[in-house]
Amino acid sequence: MKATLEEAAALLCKGAVPPDWVAERLDEYAALIADTTEHQSDDIDRLLLKSALHLQRLLPLYTIPVYEMVDGEYPACIDDVLNGLEELTPLLAPGVERPRRGPKLDVGRHLCAAVCAEIWRDLHGKPQPHSPKLWEACEAYWVACGHPENPSGHVKNWEDYLLDNAPLIAPR
């Protein structure tokens, strides 16, 4: 039987009635985690990085000189975008520049684990990546987002995804 977002929310709350914001947050990210196996390649990461690098190179080459030619001051948002791209490109690069050996990075599972860990932290004070209850919640959320159930019922594999996200989700 397919898990629901409400069941995932209840697991995150250790069986207690979840506050409304828990289901809302799960629903907010569900479309990003949905079963989109045809888009699971690194093509999206490559396209995002390539687009960011193009924008970073082309904005100052073309936009700023056009404003200067017409004796206009270019908008401050151009500097904001360029500064943002400077921060963004190092974040995108590891998804593209990883070695070709080993298992393919499953972005959906990492995002699923990150969403669950953040909600868990907000509810319980820390992410607790070693918690079997959190693993169950990740699996339930994964299935609620349209992915097939794990036939073995083994949920400990979520610990690796949670540990990978641990540096990003600091305790409060």
Protein Blocks (a to p, Z undefined) as FASTA:
>chain_A
ZZdfklmmmmmnnopacdfklmmmmmmmmmmmmccfklmpmklmmmmmmmmmmmmmmmmm
mmmmmmmmnopacdfklmmmmmmmmmmmmmmmmmmmpcfedjdddfklmmmmmmmmmmmm
mmnopaolmbmklmmmmmmmmmmnopacdfklpaklmmmmmmmmmmmmccZZ
